[in-house]
Amino acid sequence: LCLPGDEVPLQPGALPGLGVALDTDSGRAFATTAGVLRTLDDEVRVENLRKRYIPRKGDYIVGIIMSRNADFYKVDIRAPSPAFLPTLAWNGATKRNRPILEIGMLVYARVEAAHPDLDTELSCVDPDTKKSWNTGEVLLGELKGGLSFEVALTAAQRLLAIDCFILDRLGKDFSYELCVGQNGRVWLVAPTARETVLLLQAIKRSFGMTNVQIEARFQGFRAWGFEV
């Protein structure tokens, strides 16, 4: 356990993660929040139930459109203040050929700029492809259908892990699409509404369990409160 201000030991090659700040002058790391100190994939982080998101440049988030005008969208990203998404910040977007998002729609975007005293800027430009936004092959952009739910920031980090047990286990029996934002908002869609709700409950109830406990309660999904 650690409290804000406690020094965090960093092993050679380890990097400070969520809830850990590095003092560049002394090279020492300190906890910025209370929680449990864990090391995952050479990253030291503090895990707790915090849901308030502090934007960082380069993060990928799931946002909700709050309002719009001719130049930008205002987006809820679970931060202290809304972010803005320029209407032309899409692959190949022009004034005549650009996506039109309505209030309440979900969007998967990257934090382009984050500053404590300025509004957070988002972008849906995917630097890994030159294809246009309307081809359906660009990673970033509108998330259609399904539903969204919110989890703690550390829970989102666990879902983003390559070896996430619960997601791998669900993938053996169900087909689904999942998009996890580093801001703790998750988008989920499955072939039917019933399966979507079942998967949602399974994911949310898995937090705090070990892999053995998840597997033990997974059989038939009856332990989750559902009849499959």
N, C-alpha and C positions, 0 to 999 in steps of 0.2 A: 504494500500500500504506500501511497505517496500523497503529499499535500502540495498546494502551490508554493513554489519557492524551494522545494527540496531538490538537492543536487541529484542528477540522474547519471549513473555511471555508463559511459559509452565504450564498448569494446572496439578494438581496431577494426575499421571497415564498417562499423555500424553508423546509421544515419538517424537523426532525430525525426520522429514522425508526429502524429496527431497528439497534441497535449504536451509536447516537449519543445523547448526553445534552446537555441545554441548561442552562447555568448561568444561572439567572434573575437573579442579582445583576449579573453582568457582561454578560449577553447573548451570551456566547461558547459555542460548542458543542465537545464533546470526544468522542473515540471511547472506547467502553467495552469494546471487544473488538478483536482483530486480524483483518485481512482486507483486502478490496479496497473502496475507497470509490467508490460509484456514486450517480448522481442519476437518479431515475425518478419521473415525474409530480410534479415539484416537491417530491420528498422525497429527502433525502440519507440514505443507509443504508450500513452496512458489511456486505458479503457475505462469508460464509465457510461452512464445513461444520458449523457448530454445530447440534446437534439438541436440546440441553436448552432447554426452554421456560420462560420467566419470565412468569407470567400478568399481563395488563394489562386493566383494566376496559374493557369494550366489545369485546374480541376475540371472534371466533367460532371455536370449537374442535370437534374431533371427539374424543370421549372413549369410554372403555370402562368399563362398569359392573363394579366390583370387589366390592361388597357392598351390602346394603340392610337397612333396618329400617323401622319404621312411619312415620318422619318424613323420612328422606332417603336418597339413594343416595350411595355413595362412588365417585368416578369417577377413573380414571387419565387424566391429561391431558398426560403427558410432562413434568411439572414436578417440582421437588424433593420435593413432597408431594402426596398426592391432593386433589382438590376434592370439595365436596359439593353435591348437587343436591336441593333440597327436593321431596318427592313431590307437592306442590301447585303447583309452579312451572311450570305449563302453562296454555295458554289454556283458560279455562272449567273447570279441574279442581276437583273437590270430593272429599270423603272417600269418597263412594260412586261417583263417576265420575272416575276418574283412570287414567292408563296404568300398567301393571304391567311393569316391566323385569326381565329375568333377568340373572344374572351372565354376563358375556361379551358382552352386546349393545352395539352402537354407538349413540351418541347425538350429535346435533348441537346444541350449546348456546352460549349467550352468557355471557361472564364478567361476572357482576353486581357482584362486589366482589373486589378483590385487595389484600392487605396483606401486607408481609413477615413480620409476626408472627402473622397469623391465617390460618385455612384459607380457601382460595379458594372463593367461592360462585358457582354456576352457575344459569342460568335458561333454561327453554325457552319462556318467554312471548314471543310475537312481537308487538312493539308496532305493527307495520304492518297488523295484521288483528284483527278482533273475532271471527273464526270459532273454533269450539271445536277442541281438539286432535284429536278423533276424526273430523273431517270429511275428513282426508287432504289438506287444502289449506293447512296451516300449515307454514311453512318449517322451523321448528325441531322437534326431536323425534327419535324412533327412526329409525335408518337400517336398512332391511330388505334382506336378501340381499346379494349381491356379496361383496367382500372389502376389506380395508383394508391399507395399507402406509405406511411412514414415510419421510420425506425430510428433508433439511436445511431449516432454517427459511427460508433465502433461496430455496431451490427452491420452497417453498410460496408465497412471495410472488410468484414468477414465474408460477406456475400461477394465482394469483388475479388477475393483470393482465388487463385487458379485452382486450388485443390479444395474448394468449398464442398464439404461432405453432403449437406442437405440438398444442394442444387444437383450434384451428381446423382444422388440417390433418387430424387424425383424424376430425373431425366431417364431413368431406366424403365419407368412405367408410364410416363406422361410426356406428351409433346407440348411445349410452351415456349414463349419468348419472354425474356426478362431484361430490363434495363435498370441498372442501379446507379444512382447519382451519388457522388461523394458528399452531397448535402443531406443525405439520409432519406431521400424520396425515391421510391421504387415503382416502376411501371411493370405490369404483368398482364399477359394475355394468353388464353388457352382456347382450344377449339370450342368449348361450351362454357356458358356462364357458371354452371355447377362446378366444373373442373377448375375454373379460375378462382372461385371462392375457396374450394378445397385446398388448392396449392397455396393461396394466401394464408390460410389458417396454419397449414403445415409449416410454412417458413417462419411465421411470427412466433409460433409455439416452440420452435427449435432453439431459439436463443437461450443460452444458459445451459443447454444440454451438452453432454459429451456425444461423440459419434456412436458409442455403444448404446446410449440411452435413446438416441434418435432411431437407430435400427430396431431396437426392441419395441418401440412404440409405433413403428412404421407399418408393421405387418397388418395388411388389410385395412389400414387407416381407421380401424374401429376405435383405437385409443385416442384418435384425434377428434372423435365425436361424429364421424361420418360412416356411412355404409357404402362401400364401393361395389 
